[in-house]
Amino acid sequence: MHQKQNPLPIGFSFILLLLAVAGCSTKKPGFPDLQSPLSQGVAAAKPGETANATPTTAKEIIQPGEVRPLPGKLDEVPMFNSNSPEWIKKEGILLSAFPSQGKTTPAAHLNFPLEGKFELFAHHFTHTPPDLQTLYIGVIVNNPGVQPVTIDISEAASYLMVPDAPFQEKPAMSENPQGEVYSGPGIRAVDNILRGIRQADFPAQIVIPPGQSQMLLNHPIPVRDLAKPVNGRSTFMRLQSNGKVYVASMAMYAKKNSAGTERAPTLAEWQLLLETGGFAQPRDKTPTPPGATGGALIYSRVAGVQQGSKWETTITDEGANQLRIPKPGQAISYGISTLRAGTLGTGQSQSAQLLVRYPDTAYESHGNYGVHYDLTLPLQNSSEKPQKVTVTLETPQKEERLSKGGLIFRQPPWDFPFFRGTVRLRYQDDQGVAVTRYVHLWHRRGQLLPPLIELNLASGEVRSVRVNFLYPPDATPPQVLTVRTLGGDI
């Protein structure tokens, strides 16, 4: 493989030490999102997951077939994307789209009002905080206008790693009709959003008077009573405002009440941090500028407002209304969440562009965490015989160009899970019954996988398959959606 590999993150040795003290394996890191190339490119299992041993001999499998760019494009709905720094050790501003005037740290404020439809994603962790204090994640919203502003909250979910959604090894494929299978807080949060859920602790609507602010989120990340002082929180919301608002995410340690016990920060305390505080620490690694050559490629993490939250498309042959299934024994793959240095020969980067960002954070939303992929495949059997066709979501080796003429898989696969999340499938089965399934996937890189769907298409038949998912936090791009026609008669 000709890609540059990214260096180990700052603090890697400390995390290995923490694992050893906690009684975990020290062979691989085990804390959220060190595995992802969106930060520093390090593959890692999560707490509770196991990594299979690196094999001394492994069979490389080259999957023949065409790899195509995904038709369509991202919409223009903005997403407030707060994911840097991922690991917080010092309270401060995570992402502020407020104006910089009158602020103690002007560089921390990006002056980008939001209006109409927008989405919010916040994904942060803490470990061994001073005195095991509880860290709070706060999202404040301000109405700068002279009329009240209403914000509708259609879907919203926020989960802790512990106890809500620990990282745990799962089967490669699990039916998940009720959303009871998950393998991480971000994975559970976007599963809820896919199902149209708004958690009970989020109101359907808030009204902000002119010139005032309200808290959209004020949730804790506790560690005190945990076996290991490591925890995180992932939050996702779909919002609509009838006027301009400014939004900021911040991190603050719990305050003490008169009895000396912890309490949540107040609105006034969050406002003071917004006005007088600096950046939350430590900062993630500075990203490699686009077009730079030589040295390691560092994507870093996102702290900014991205353009685009949904990729909705119908996948067809060029100039046609259907997608002709490949010949028996062949496959057609479409890139999913392709990114710089990982376009799988398509030349297509799907990473959302950032409308505003901090200079030391990612240049694009590499990985498209939380982006809703809504893909319809009108499959057509144009042959004279019935054919068995499958649809599979899979994770090949990441490459910019297909160095061996096809997608690279391996048996056994590489060590760590690279896609964990729930997909929704809608199609008609072979008996003509309309089917809706939710399926949780837990896939290692290069793993040979069973298909999501297997259909028997009569000669000339057209049958549509719809695949929906929000690209899950803690997944590692790119993936492919593969349509394969099996050989032999059916």
C-alpha positions as CSV (number, residue, x, y, z in Angstrom):
1,M,0.0,0.0,0.0
2,H,1.4,3.4,-1.0
3,Q,-0.5,5.6,1.6
4,K,1.3,7.5,4.3
5,Q,0.6,6.3,7.7
6,N,0.0,8.8,10.5
7,P,2.2,8.9,13.6
8,L,1.0,7.8,17.1
9,P,-0.9,10.5,18.9
10,I,0.6,12.7,21.6
11,G,-0.1,11.0,24.9
12,F,-0.1,7.5,23.4
13,S,2.5,6.3,26.0
14,F,0.3,7.7,28.8
15,I,-2.7,5.9,27.5
16,L,-0.8,2.6,27.3
17,L,0.3,3.2,30.9
18,L,-3.3,3.9,31.9
19,L,-4.4,0.7,30.2
20,A,-1.8,-1.3,32.1
21,V,-2.8,0.3,35.4
22,A,-6.4,-0.5,34.6
23,G,-5.6,-4.2,34.0
24,C,-6.2,-4.0,30.2
25,S,-4.0,-5.4,27.5
26,T,-1.2,-3.1,26.7
27,K,-0.6,-4.5,23.2
28,K,-3.0,-2.0,21.6
29,P,-4.5,1.3,22.7
30,G,-8.1,0.9,24.0
31,F,-9.7,4.3,24.3
32,P,-12.3,6.0,22.1
33,D,-11.2,7.1,18.7
34,L,-7.5,6.4,18.8
35,Q,-8.3,3.9,16.1
36,S,-9.6,6.5,13.6
37,P,-7.5,8.0,10.8
38,L,-9.6,11.1,11.2
39,S,-7.3,12.0,14.0
40,Q,-3.9,10.5,13.7
41,G,-4.5,7.4,11.8
42,V,-4.0,4.8,14.6
43,A,-6.1,1.7,14.6
44,A,-7.3,0.6,18.0
45,A,-9.8,-1.5,19.8
46,K,-12.1,0.2,22.3
47,P,-12.6,-0.6,26.0
48,G,-14.3,-4.0,26.1
49,E,-13.4,-5.0,22.6
50,T,-10.7,-7.5,21.7
51,A,-8.2,-7.3,18.9
52,N,-7.4,-10.5,17.0
53,A,-3.7,-11.3,16.9
54,T,-1.8,-10.2,13.8
55,P,-1.4,-13.4,11.8
56,T,2.0,-14.6,10.8
57,T,0.5,-15.6,7.5
58,A,-2.6,-14.1,5.9
59,K,-4.2,-14.5,2.6
60,E,-4.8,-11.3,0.7
61,I,-7.9,-11.3,-1.5
62,I,-8.3,-9.0,-4.4
63,Q,-11.9,-8.3,-5.2
64,P,-12.3,-7.8,-8.9
65,G,-15.0,-5.5,-10.2
66,E,-15.6,-1.8,-10.9
67,V,-15.4,0.8,-8.2
68,R,-17.5,3.8,-9.0
69,P,-17.9,7.2,-7.4
70,L,-21.2,7.6,-5.5
71,P,-23.7,9.5,-7.5
72,G,-25.2,12.7,-6.1
73,K,-23.7,15.0,-3.5
74,L,-24.1,16.4,0.0
75,D,-26.9,18.8,0.6
76,E,-26.3,22.3,2.0
77,V,-27.7,21.9,5.5
78,P,-25.0,23.0,7.9
79,M,-23.8,20.9,10.8
80,F,-22.2,22.4,14.0
81,N,-19.5,19.8,14.4
82,S,-17.7,19.7,17.8
83,N,-15.1,16.9,17.9
84,S,-11.8,18.6,18.7
85,P,-10.2,18.3,21.1
86,E,-11.7,14.8,21.5
87,W,-9.9,14.2,24.8
88,I,-10.4,17.0,27.3
89,K,-8.1,17.7,30.2
90,K,-8.6,21.4,30.7
91,E,-12.0,23.2,30.5
92,G,-12.6,25.8,27.9
93,I,-14.3,26.6,24.6
94,L,-14.7,23.6,22.2
95,L,-16.4,25.4,19.3
96,S,-17.9,28.9,19.3
97,A,-19.7,30.4,16.3
98,F,-20.3,33.6,18.4
99,P,-18.9,36.9,17.3
100,S,-15.5,37.7,18.7
101,Q,-16.2,41.3,19.8
102,G,-15.7,41.7,23.5
103,K,-14.4,38.2,24.1
104,T,-11.2,37.6,26.0
105,T,-10.0,35.1,23.4
106,P,-11.2,36.4,20.0
107,A,-9.6,33.6,18.0
108,A,-11.9,31.1,19.7
109,H,-15.0,32.7,18.1
110,L,-15.9,32.1,14.5
111,N,-18.8,34.5,14.0
112,F,-21.1,32.3,12.0
113,P,-24.8,32.6,12.8
114,L,-27.1,29.6,12.0
115,E,-30.7,29.9,10.7
116,G,-33.3,27.5,9.3
117,K,-32.4,23.8,9.4
118,F,-29.1,22.7,10.9
119,E,-27.7,19.8,12.8
120,L,-25.4,19.5,15.8
121,F,-22.8,16.9,16.7
122,A,-20.6,16.9,19.8
123,H,-18.3,14.0,20.6
124,H,-15.8,14.3,23.5
125,F,-14.1,12.2,26.2
126,T,-12.2,12.7,29.4
127,H,-9.8,10.5,31.4
128,T,-8.4,10.8,35.0
129,P,-9.6,14.4,35.5
130,P,-8.2,16.3,38.6
131,D,-9.8,14.9,41.8
132,L,-12.0,12.8,39.5
133,Q,-14.2,15.8,38.9
134,T,-17.2,15.4,36.6
135,L,-16.7,17.2,33.3
136,Y,-19.8,18.9,31.8
137,I,-20.4,19.5,28.1
138,G,-22.5,22.6,27.5
139,V,-24.1,23.9,24.3
140,I,-25.3,27.5,24.6
141,V,-27.6,29.2,22.0
142,N,-28.0,33.0,21.7
143,N,-30.6,35.1,20.0
144,P,-28.9,38.3,18.8
145,G,-32.1,39.7,17.3
146,V,-35.0,41.9,18.5
147,Q,-37.7,39.3,18.1
148,P,-38.1,35.9,19.9
149,V,-36.5,33.0,18.1
150,T,-38.0,29.5,18.2
151,I,-35.9,26.4,17.8
152,D,-37.6,23.2,17.0
153,I,-35.8,20.0,18.1
154,S,-37.1,17.2,15.9
155,E,-34.6,14.5,16.9
156,A,-32.0,14.5,19.7
157,A,-30.0,11.9,21.5
158,S,-27.0,12.0,24.0
159,Y,-25.3,9.0,25.4
160,L,-22.4,8.3,27.8
161,M,-19.8,5.6,27.0
162,V,-20.4,4.3,30.5
163,P,-23.0,3.1,31.4
164,D,-25.1,3.9,28.3
165,A,-23.1,2.5,25.4
166,P,-19.7,0.8,26.2
167,F,-17.4,-0.2,23.3
168,Q,-17.9,-3.9,23.1
169,E,-17.1,-6.5,20.5
170,K,-20.3,-7.6,18.6
171,P,-21.1,-10.1,15.9
172,A,-20.4,-9.0,12.4
173,M,-24.1,-8.7,11.8
174,S,-27.0,-8.5,14.3
175,E,-30.7,-7.8,13.7
176,N,-31.5,-4.7,15.7
177,P,-35.2,-4.0,15.4
178,Q,-35.5,-2.1,18.8
179,G,-32.1,-0.4,18.9
180,E,-30.8,-2.6,21.7
181,V,-27.5,-3.5,19.9
182,Y,-24.8,-0.8,20.0
183,S,-21.1,-0.5,20.4
184,G,-20.3,3.0,21.5
185,P,-22.1,6.3,22.5
186,G,-21.9,8.0,19.1
187,I,-23.1,4.8,17.4
188,R,-26.1,4.6,19.8
189,A,-26.9,8.3,19.3
190,V,-27.0,8.2,15.5
191,D,-29.1,5.0,15.7
192,N,-31.7,7.0,17.6
193,I,-31.7,9.8,15.1
194,L,-32.1,7.3,12.2
195,R,-35.2,6.1,14.0
196,G,-36.6,9.6,14.5
197,I,-36.2,9.6,18.3
198,R,-36.0,12.6,20.6
199,Q,-34.9,11.6,24.1
200,A,-37.3,12.7,26.9
201,D,-34.8,15.2,28.4
202,F,-34.8,17.3,25.3
203,P,-37.9,19.5,24.7
204,A,-39.6,19.6,21.3
205,Q,-39.1,23.3,21.2
206,I,-37.3,26.2,23.0
207,V,-38.1,29.9,22.6
208,I,-35.2,32.3,23.2
209,P,-36.2,35.9,24.0
210,P,-34.4,38.8,22.1
211,G,-30.8,39.3,23.2
212,Q,-30.8,36.3,25.6
213,S,-29.3,32.8,25.7
214,Q,-30.4,29.3,26.7
215,M,-28.6,26.0,27.2
216,L,-29.4,23.4,24.6
217,L,-27.2,20.8,26.4
218,N,-25.8,20.8,29.9
219,H,-24.8,17.1,30.4
220,P,-22.2,15.4,32.6
221,I,-19.3,13.0,31.8
222,P,-18.8,11.3,35.2
223,V,-15.8,9.1,36.1
224,R,-15.7,9.0,39.9
225,D,-17.4,5.6,40.5
226,L,-16.1,3.9,37.4
227,A,-13.6,1.0,37.5
228,K,-11.4,3.0,35.1
229,P,-11.6,6.9,35.2
230,V,-12.4,7.1,31.5
231,N,-15.7,8.2,29.9
232,G,-17.2,10.2,27.1
233,R,-20.4,11.6,25.7
234,S,-21.8,11.8,22.2
235,T,-24.7,14.0,21.2
236,F,-26.6,14.5,18.0
237,M,-29.5,16.8,17.2
238,R,-31.6,17.9,14.3
239,L,-32.8,21.5,14.7
240,Q,-34.7,24.3,12.9
241,S,-34.6,27.9,13.9
242,N,-36.9,30.6,12.7
243,G,-34.3,33.3,13.2
244,K,-30.5,33.7,13.4
245,V,-28.8,32.2,16.4
246,Y,-25.2,31.8,17.6
247,V,-24.1,28.4,19.0
248,A,-21.1,27.4,21.1
249,S,-20.0,24.1,22.8
250,M,-17.8,24.2,25.9
251,A,-16.4,22.0,28.5
252,M,-16.5,22.9,32.2
253,Y,-15.8,20.9,35.4
254,A,-18.7,20.6,37.9
255,K,-19.2,23.3,40.4
256,K,-19.6,22.7,44.2
257,N,-22.8,23.6,46.1
258,S,-22.8,24.7,49.7
259,A,-22.6,21.1,51.0
260,G,-19.5,20.5,48.9
261,T,-21.1,18.2,46.5
262,E,-21.0,18.6,42.7
263,R,-23.6,20.4,40.7
264,A,-24.1,21.3,37.1
265,P,-22.8,24.7,35.9
266,T,-25.4,27.4,35.6
267,L,-26.3,29.4,32.5
268,A,-24.5,32.4,34.0
269,E,-21.3,30.3,34.5
270,W,-21.4,29.0,31.0
271,Q,-21.8,32.6,29.7
272,L,-18.8,33.7,31.7
273,L,-16.7,30.9,30.3
274,L,-17.8,31.8,26.8
275,E,-16.9,35.5,27.3
276,T,-13.6,35.1,29.2
277,G,-12.4,31.5,28.6
278,G,-9.8,30.2,26.2
279,F,-9.6,27.0,24.1
280,A,-10.2,23.6,25.8
281,Q,-7.0,21.6,26.1
282,P,-5.0,19.7,25.0
283,R,-5.2,20.5,21.3
284,D,-5.3,17.7,18.8
285,K,-2.5,17.3,16.2
286,T,-2.3,20.1,13.6
287,P,-3.6,18.7,10.2
288,T,-1.6,18.4,7.0
289,P,-2.6,21.2,4.6
290,P,-4.3,20.1,1.4
291,G,-1.8,19.5,-1.4
292,A,1.1,19.1,1.0
293,T,3.6,16.4,0.0
294,G,6.1,14.5,2.1
295,G,5.8,13.5,5.7
296,A,2.9,11.9,7.5
297,L,-0.7,12.7,6.5
298,I,-2.6,14.0,9.6
299,Y,-6.3,14.5,9.2
300,S,-6.8,15.8,12.7
301,R,-10.3,16.3,14.2
302,V,-13.2,18.6,13.3
303,A,-14.1,21.8,15.1
304,G,-16.2,23.9,12.8
305,V,-19.4,24.3,10.9
306,Q,-19.6,22.0,7.9
307,Q,-21.7,22.3,4.8
308,G,-23.8,19.2,4.3
309,S,-25.5,16.7,6.5
310,K,-27.2,14.3,4.1
311,W,-26.2,12.5,0.9
312,E,-29.4,11.3,-0.8
313,T,-29.2,9.7,-4.2
314,T,-30.6,7.0,-6.5
315,I,-27.8,4.8,-7.8
316,T,-28.3,4.1,-11.5
317,D,-26.3,3.5,-14.6
318,E,-25.4,6.7,-16.3
319,G,-28.3,8.0,-18.3
320,A,-30.7,5.3,-17.1
321,N,-33.3,4.9,-14.4
322,Q,-32.1,1.5,-13.2
323,L,-28.8,-0.1,-12.1
324,R,-28.1,-3.2,-14.2
325,I,-26.7,-5.9,-11.9
326,P,-23.2,-7.1,-12.9
327,K,-22.6,-10.3,-14.8
328,P,-22.5,-13.6,-12.7
329,G,-19.4,-13.7,-10.5
330,Q,-18.7,-10.0,-10.8
331,A,-19.4,-7.0,-8.6
332,I,-19.9,-3.2,-8.7
333,S,-18.9,-1.1,-5.7
334,Y,-19.7,2.5,-4.7
335,G,-17.4,4.4,-2.4
336,I,-18.9,5.5,1.0
337,S,-17.2,8.3,3.0
338,T,-14.2,8.4,0.7
339,L,-11.7,11.0,1.7
340,R,-8.3,12.5,0.8
341,A,-5.8,9.8,0.2
342,G,-8.6,7.2,0.4
343,T,-10.8,7.5,-2.7
344,L,-10.3,3.9,-3.8
345,G,-9.5,4.9,-7.3
346,T,-12.6,7.0,-7.8
347,G,-11.0,10.4,-7.3
348,Q,-14.1,11.3,-5.3
349,S,-13.7,12.7,-1.8
350,Q,-17.1,12.9,0.0
351,S,-15.8,14.8,3.0
352,A,-18.0,17.8,3.9
353,Q,-16.4,21.2,3.4
354,L,-16.0,23.4,6.4
355,L,-17.5,26.8,6.2
356,V,-15.6,27.9,9.3
357,R,-12.9,26.1,11.4
358,Y,-10.0,26.7,13.7
359,P,-6.6,26.8,12.1
360,D,-5.3,23.8,14.1
361,T,-8.3,21.5,13.3
362,A,-9.3,19.5,10.3
363,Y,-9.6,21.1,6.9
364,E,-12.6,19.0,6.0
365,S,-15.1,16.8,7.9
366,H,-13.0,13.7,7.1
367,G,-15.2,10.7,7.7
368,N,-18.5,12.6,7.6
369,Y,-19.5,11.6,11.2
370,G,-23.3,11.9,11.5
371,V,-23.9,12.4,7.8
372,H,-27.0,10.7,6.7
373,Y,-26.5,8.4,3.7
374,D,-29.9,7.6,2.0
375,L,-29.2,5.4,-1.0
376,T,-31.7,3.8,-3.3
377,L,-30.6,1.1,-5.7
378,P,-33.2,0.1,-8.4
379,L,-31.6,-3.2,-9.3
380,Q,-32.4,-4.5,-12.8
381,N,-31.7,-8.0,-14.1
382,S,-31.2,-7.4,-17.8
383,S,-30.1,-11.0,-18.5
384,E,-32.2,-13.8,-19.9
385,K,-31.9,-15.9,-16.8
386,P,-32.9,-15.4,-13.1
387,Q,-30.0,-14.2,-11.0
388,K,-29.1,-14.1,-7.4
389,V,-27.9,-10.7,-6.3
390,T,-26.5,-9.5,-3.0
391,V,-25.9,-6.0,-1.5
392,T,-23.0,-5.7,1.1
393,L,-21.5,-2.9,3.0
394,E,-17.8,-3.6,3.5
395,T,-14.5,-2.1,4.5
396,P,-11.6,-2.8,2.1
397,Q,-8.0,-1.7,2.7
398,K,-7.8,2.1,2.3
399,E,-6.1,3.2,-0.9
400,E,-6.0,6.3,-3.0
401,R,-5.5,4.2,-6.2
402,L,-6.2,0.5,-6.5
403,S,-2.7,-0.6,-6.5
404,K,-3.6,-4.3,-7.3
405,G,-6.4,-3.7,-9.7
406,G,-9.2,-4.3,-7.2
407,L,-10.4,-3.8,-3.6
408,I,-8.1,-5.5,-1.1
409,F,-9.5,-7.8,1.6
410,R,-7.7,-10.3,3.8
411,Q,-8.3,-13.6,5.6
412,P,-8.0,-13.3,8.5
413,P,-8.8,-9.5,8.4
414,W,-6.7,-6.8,9.9
415,D,-6.9,-6.4,13.7
416,F,-9.5,-3.8,14.5
417,P,-13.2,-2.9,14.0
418,F,-13.4,-0.2,11.3
419,F,-17.2,0.0,11.0
420,R,-19.7,-0.2,13.9
421,G,-23.2,1.0,13.5
422,T,-26.8,0.3,12.5
423,V,-28.1,0.5,8.9
424,R,-31.8,0.5,7.9
425,L,-32.8,-1.7,4.9
426,R,-36.1,-1.4,2.9
427,Y,-36.9,-3.7,0.1
428,Q,-39.4,-6.3,-1.2
429,D,-38.4,-9.9,-0.5
430,D,-38.7,-12.8,-3.0
431,Q,-42.3,-13.3,-1.8
432,G,-43.3,-9.7,-2.6
433,V,-43.5,-8.7,1.1
434,A,-42.2,-5.2,2.0
435,V,-39.4,-5.5,4.5
436,T,-37.8,-3.0,6.8
437,R,-34.8,-4.2,8.8
438,Y,-32.4,-2.5,11.2
439,V,-29.0,-4.3,11.2
440,H,-26.1,-3.5,13.5
441,L,-22.7,-4.1,11.8
442,W,-19.3,-4.7,13.5
443,H,-16.7,-5.1,10.9
444,R,-12.9,-5.4,10.9
445,R,-10.9,-3.9,8.1
446,G,-10.6,-6.2,5.2
447,Q,-13.1,-8.7,6.6
448,L,-15.0,-11.0,4.3
449,L,-18.7,-10.5,5.2
450,P,-22.1,-11.9,4.7
451,P,-24.4,-9.7,2.5
452,L,-27.0,-7.4,4.0
453,I,-29.5,-8.6,1.5
454,E,-29.8,-11.5,-0.9
455,L,-32.4,-11.4,-3.7
456,N,-33.5,-13.6,-6.5
457,L,-34.3,-11.5,-9.5
458,A,-36.3,-12.9,-12.4
459,S,-35.2,-12.1,-16.0
460,G,-36.1,-8.5,-16.7
461,E,-37.1,-7.8,-13.1
462,V,-36.4,-4.4,-11.4
463,R,-36.5,-4.3,-7.6
464,S,-35.4,-1.4,-5.4
465,V,-33.3,-1.6,-2.3
466,R,-33.0,1.4,0.0
467,V,-30.0,1.6,2.4
468,N,-30.1,4.3,5.1
469,F,-27.6,5.1,7.9
470,L,-25.9,8.0,9.6
471,Y,-22.2,7.5,9.3
472,P,-21.3,6.4,12.8
473,P,-18.8,8.1,15.0
474,D,-15.8,5.9,15.7
475,A,-16.1,4.2,12.3
476,T,-13.1,4.5,10.1
477,P,-13.5,5.3,6.4
478,P,-13.7,4.5,3.6
479,Q,-16.3,1.8,3.0
480,V,-18.0,0.5,-0.2
481,L,-21.5,-0.6,-1.0
482,T,-21.2,-3.6,-3.2
483,V,-23.7,-5.1,-5.6
484,R,-22.6,-8.7,-6.5
485,T,-24.2,-11.2,-8.8
486,L,-23.5,-14.7,-7.7
487,G,-22.3,-17.3,-10.2
488,G,-24.3,-20.4,-11.2
489,D,-28.0,-21.0,-11.9
490,I,-30.6,-20.4,-9.2
